[in-house]
Amino acid sequence: MNQERNGDIEKRTDYEKILKEFGIAHIESIENRLPKDHLFFRRKIVFAHRDFDKLLDMTERNENWAIISGRGPSNDLHLGHLLVFELIKFLQEKYNCNFFMPLSNDEKYVFRKVNSIEETYKLSLENAIDIFAIGFKPDKVHAYISSESHNIYKLALSFSVNLTYNTVKAALGLSGEENIGTSFYSAIQAAHIMQPTVEYNYPVLVPIGLDQDVYMRLTRDIARKRNLFPPASLYVKYLKGITGAPMSSSKPETCIYLRDDERTVRKKIMNAFTGGRATKKEQRELGGVPELCTVFDWFKKFFVRDDKELEEIYTKCKSGEYICGINCKPRLIKYITDYQAKHDENRKKVIKNIEKYFEHKIDLSLLDLKESEKM
């Protein structure tokens, strides 16, 4: 599944209504089976699931399953994109899973985010390198550029007979004026999700945001019609945008790109929306509101791994001891720049082995590699 659409679902929808309507369970329903050694589960950043318990049953029986999550390359990665892939890396290592990663350049073309499929090839490779630099090992990764995969086209063609146009139109809210690629893409998305099941006999887990569940529902319908194991899913809360608005790659002010320099990072974070008061005096007297704060949200979901450390930040913010621009924002800037530096070093290691991650031959000549990164 493409992790690109990260709108602020928490503000735009009624969680409870959606979960009930579409048969999605609260993560608390399997509380005693969750891997609490990851902050995403301890802090309810993973807040809901569909059939994750069935995959845990398989693990107990020493049966294999896989994870699938993709990326639609139209821009450089920002930290919000990496949140889900950090979760995937943990799950892959925890349960010894294979990870399948389609790079959906075809999606960006049919939804008119790019002018040609070819122009996303280079971005696909660059995005893949950044994702793998989180720490993925190539022996259990199956990456491919969607338009380069003949198997995906054949599988999508096969699945297309199990979808009607009216079903896709209603599910995606299409007007009928869109190009026909937008409706056919539902079959391609289903092929991405079900490829590990069809080709390797692996049931799959798809970590996504709630706003992408429409593709899960369409794919599960196809799976049932084909007597295949329906894909399971975990639902993840997104990072808040820096400005308080939803994070978006097309709005640089809302996010931190991996390639943002230190000056840019500092400027963006120092201007971030917080739960602080208008003046230092008010902050000292009334305390801050970390529940509303972008900076605290990034601490909670990404950077502060120790629960006691997070609790200390929360308490000192609420009490007024911490001031946003003195204590919290500089701290976040340091976390981000340290992360970028480590990630940049990891990229060099990945580049030297990048071909091992892909299921097909790739053209490395398109990458602008520094001499120190060349093979």
C-alpha positions in Angstrom: 0.0 0.0 0.0 1.2 3.5 -0.8 1.9 5.5 2.3 1.6 8.9 0.6 -1.8 10.0 1.6 -1.3 11.2 5.1 -4.2 13.6 5.7 -5.2 14.4 9.3 -7.8 11.7 9.6 -8.1 12.3 13.4 -9.6 15.8 12.7 -11.7 14.9 9.7 -13.5 11.8 10.6 -15.3 10.0 13.5 -13.0 7.1 14.4 -15.6 5.1 16.2 -18.1 5.3 13.4 -15.6 4.2 10.8 -14.2 1.4 12.9 -17.7 0.0 13.6 -19.0 0.5 10.0 -16.1 -1.4 8.4 -15.4 -4.1 11.0 -12.1 -2.7 12.3 -11.3 -3.6 15.9 -9.7 -1.5 18.5 -6.1 -2.5 19.2 -7.1 -3.0 22.9 -9.1 -6.1 21.8 -5.8 -8.0 21.6 -4.0 -6.0 24.3 -2.4 -9.0 25.9 -0.9 -10.2 22.6 0.8 -7.0 21.5 4.5 -6.5 21.2 4.9 -3.8 23.8 8.6 -3.6 23.3 7.8 -1.0 20.6 6.6 2.4 21.5 3.9 2.3 18.7 2.1 -0.4 20.6 2.8 0.9 24.1 1.5 4.4 23.2 -1.4 3.4 21.0 0.1 4.9 17.9 -1.1 1.7 16.4 -4.7 2.2 17.4 -6.8 -0.4 15.5 -6.4 -3.6 13.5 -8.2 -6.1 11.2 -7.2 -9.7 11.6 -3.8 -9.1 13.2 -4.7 -11.6 15.8 -5.0 -14.3 13.0 -1.4 -13.6 12.0 -0.3 -13.8 15.6 -2.0 -17.2 15.7 0.1 -18.2 12.7 3.3 -17.1 14.4 2.4 -19.4 17.4 2.0 -22.2 14.9 5.4 -21.4 13.3 3.7 -20.4 10.1 5.0 -17.6 7.9 3.3 -14.3 6.9 4.6 -11.2 5.1 4.3 -7.4 5.3 3.5 -5.2 2.3 3.7 -1.5 2.2 4.6 0.8 -0.7 5.6 4.3 -1.6 4.3 6.5 -4.4 7.4 8.4 -5.5 6.6 12.1 -6.4 9.0 13.9 -4.0 11.7 13.4 -1.5 10.8 11.6 1.7 9.9 13.5 4.9 9.9 12.1 8.4 6.2 11.5 8.3 6.7 8.9 5.6 9.3 7.1 7.7 7.0 6.5 10.7 5.2 3.6 9.1 8.4 2.1 7.8 10.0 2.3 11.2 7.0 0.1 12.4 7.5 -2.3 9.5 11.2 -2.7 10.3 10.3 -3.6 13.9 7.6 -6.1 12.9 9.8 -7.7 10.2 12.5 -8.3 12.8 10.1 -9.3 15.6 8.3 -11.9 13.5 11.0 -12.8 10.9 8.8 -11.6 8.0 9.5 -10.9 4.4 8.8 -7.3 3.4 7.3 -6.6 0.0 7.6 -3.0 -1.2 6.0 -1.7 -4.5 7.2 1.7 -5.7 3.9 2.9 -7.3 5.1 5.2 -10.0 2.1 4.1 -12.1 -0.2 5.4 -9.5 1.4 8.9 -9.5 0.9 8.9 -13.3 -2.7 7.9 -13.5 -3.7 10.3 -10.7 -1.7 13.0 -12.6 0.8 13.8 -9.9 3.6 13.5 -12.5 3.8 14.0 -16.3 5.4 10.7 -17.2 6.0 7.3 -15.6 9.7 7.6 -16.6 10.3 10.7 -14.5 9.4 8.8 -11.3 12.0 6.1 -11.9 14.8 8.0 -10.4 12.6 9.1 -7.5 11.6 5.5 -6.9 15.3 4.5 -6.5 16.0 7.5 -4.2 13.0 6.9 -2.1 13.8 3.2 -1.8 17.4 3.9 -0.7 16.0 6.3 2.0 13.6 3.7 3.3 16.1 0.9 3.4 18.5 3.1 5.2 16.3 2.8 8.3 18.0 -0.5 8.7 16.4 -3.0 6.4 18.5 -6.0 5.4 18.2 -7.0 1.8 17.8 -10.8 2.3 14.1 -10.4 3.4 13.1 -7.4 1.2 11.3 -7.7 -2.2 11.2 -4.3 -3.8 10.0 -3.4 -7.3 9.0 -0.5 -9.4 5.4 -1.2 -10.2 5.5 -0.3 -13.9 8.5 -2.6 -14.3 6.8 -5.6 -12.9 5.1 -7.8 -15.6 3.8 -10.1 -12.8 1.9 -7.2 -11.2 0.2 -6.3 -14.5 -0.9 -9.9 -15.0 -2.3 -10.2 -11.5 -4.1 -6.9 -11.7 -5.6 -8.0 -15.0 -6.8 -11.1 -13.3 -8.3 -9.2 -10.3 -10.0 -6.6 -12.5 -12.8 -9.1 -13.4 -13.7 -9.2 -9.7 -14.4 -5.5 -9.5 -17.2 -3.5 -11.1 -16.8 0.1 -12.1 -19.7 1.1 -10.0 -18.1 -0.5 -6.9 -14.8 1.3 -7.5 -16.6 4.6 -8.3 -18.6 4.5 -5.1 -15.6 3.4 -2.9 -13.2 6.1 -4.2 -15.9 8.8 -4.7 -15.2 9.2 -8.4 -17.3 11.6 -10.4 -17.0 9.7 -13.7 -14.9 12.4 -15.3 -11.5 10.9 -14.2 -9.4 8.9 -16.7 -10.0 5.2 -16.6 -6.6 4.5 -15.1 -7.9 5.8 -11.8 -10.5 3.1 -11.6 -8.2 0.3 -12.9 -5.6 1.3 -10.4 -7.8 -0.4 -7.7 -6.9 -3.7 -9.4 -3.2 -2.8 -9.4 -3.3 -1.8 -5.8 -5.0 -5.2 -5.0 -2.3 -6.9 -7.0 0.4 -5.2 -4.9 -1.3 -6.3 -1.7 -2.0 -9.9 -2.7 1.2 -10.7 -4.7 2.9 -12.3 -1.6 -0.2 -14.4 -1.1 -0.6 -15.5 -4.7 3.0 -16.0 -5.6 4.5 -17.1 -2.2 1.5 -18.3 -0.3 2.1 -15.7 2.5 -0.9 -14.1 4.2 -0.1 -10.4 4.4 -0.2 -7.6 6.9 -0.6 -4.0 5.6 0.2 -1.1 8.0 -1.7 2.0 6.9 -3.6 5.1 7.9 -7.3 4.8 8.3 -7.9 7.0 5.2 -6.4 4.2 3.0 -8.8 1.5 4.2 -10.9 1.7 1.1 -8.3 -0.2 -0.8 -8.2 -2.8 1.9 -11.9 -3.3 1.7 -11.8 -3.7 -2.1 -8.9 -6.1 -1.9 -10.5 -8.2 0.8 -13.6 -8.6 -1.4 -11.4 -9.9 -4.2 -9.6 -12.2 -1.9 -12.9 -13.7 -0.6 -14.1 -14.2 -4.2 -10.8 -16.0 -5.0 -10.7 -18.0 -1.8 -7.5 -16.4 -0.8 -6.4 -15.3 2.7 -7.8 -11.8 3.1 -5.1 -9.2 3.9 -4.8 -8.1 7.6 -4.1 -4.5 8.6 -2.8 -2.3 11.3 -3.9 1.3 11.5 -1.4 4.0 12.5 -1.8 7.6 13.6 0.2 10.0 11.5 2.7 12.6 12.7 1.2 16.0 13.1 2.2 18.7 10.5 4.6 21.3 11.8 2.1 24.1 11.2 -0.8 22.3 12.8 -2.2 21.6 9.3 -2.0 18.0 7.9 1.5 17.1 6.8 2.0 17.1 3.0 4.9 16.6 0.7 3.6 19.4 -1.5 3.6 21.9 1.4 7.3 22.0 2.6 6.3 24.2 5.6 4.3 21.3 7.1 7.1 18.7 7.2 10.9 18.0 7.6 12.4 16.4 4.5 15.4 14.1 5.0 17.4 16.4 2.9 16.5 19.6 4.7 19.7 21.3 5.9 20.2 22.3 9.6 19.2 25.9 9.0 15.9 24.9 7.3 15.2 22.4 10.1 15.8 25.0 12.8 13.6 27.6 11.0 10.7 25.2 10.5 10.8 23.8 14.1 11.2 27.2 15.7 8.0 28.3 13.9 6.2 25.1 14.7 2.7 25.1 16.1 2.8 24.2 19.8 0.6 23.9 22.9 2.5 26.7 24.5 1.1 30.0 25.8 1.5 33.4 24.2 4.1 34.6 26.7 6.7 33.1 29.0 4.9 34.5 31.9 1.6 32.8 31.0 3.5 29.6 30.3 5.0 29.6 33.7 1.7 30.4 35.4 -0.7 28.2 33.3 1.5 25.6 31.8 1.4 24.3 28.3 -0.9 21.9 26.5 1.2 19.0 25.2 -1.9 17.3 23.8 -2.2 20.0 21.2 1.6 20.4 20.5 3.3 19.3 17.3 6.6 19.1 19.0 5.4 16.8 21.7 3.6 14.7 19.1 6.9 14.2 17.4 8.6 13.3 20.7 5.8 10.8 21.4 5.6 9.1 18.0 9.1 9.2 16.7 12.0 10.5 18.8 11.6 9.9 22.5 11.8 6.1 22.9 12.1 6.0 26.7 8.6 6.3 28.4 10.0 7.9 31.6 11.8 10.6 29.5 8.5 11.3 27.6 6.6 11.5 30.9 9.1 14.0 32.2 8.7 16.2 29.2 4.9 16.0 29.5 4.9 16.9 33.2 7.3 19.8 32.8 5.3 21.2 29.9 2.1 21.0 31.9 3.6 22.6 34.9 5.1 25.5 33.0 8.6 24.5 33.8 9.4 24.0 30.2 9.2 26.8 27.6 8.7 25.8 24.0 11.5 27.9 22.4 14.0 27.2 25.2 13.5 23.6 26.2 11.4 21.6 23.6 12.1 23.1 20.2 15.9 23.0 20.5 15.7 19.5 21.8 13.6 18.4 18.8 16.0 20.1 16.4 18.9 18.1 17.9 16.9 14.9 17.6 16.2 15.6 13.9 19.7 16.6 12.9 21.2 13.6 14.7 18.7 11.3 12.9 19.5 12.9 9.5 23.3 12.4 10.1 22.9 8.8 11.0 20.5 8.2 8.1 23.0 9.7 5.7 25.7 7.3 6.8 23.3 4.4 6.5 22.4 5.5 2.9 26.0 4.9 1.8 25.9 1.3 3.0 22.5 0.7 1.3 23.6 2.2 -2.0 26.5 -0.3 -2.2 24.0 -3.2 -2.0 20.9 -1.6 -3.5 20.5 -4.2 -6.3 20.1 -6.9 -3.7 16.8 -5.3 -2.5 15.1 -5.4 -5.9 13.3 -8.2 -7.7 14.3 -6.8 -11.1 17.3 -5.1 -12.7 17.6 -1.4 -11.9 19.4 1.4 -13.7 21.7 3.0 -11.2 23.1 5.4 -13.7 20.1 7.7 -13.1 21.2 8.4 -9.5 23.3 11.4 -8.7 25.8 9.6 -6.4 28.7 11.2 -4.6 32.1 9.6 -5.2 32.0 8.1 -1.7 28.6 6.4 -2.4 29.5 4.8 -5.8 30.0 1.1 -5.9 
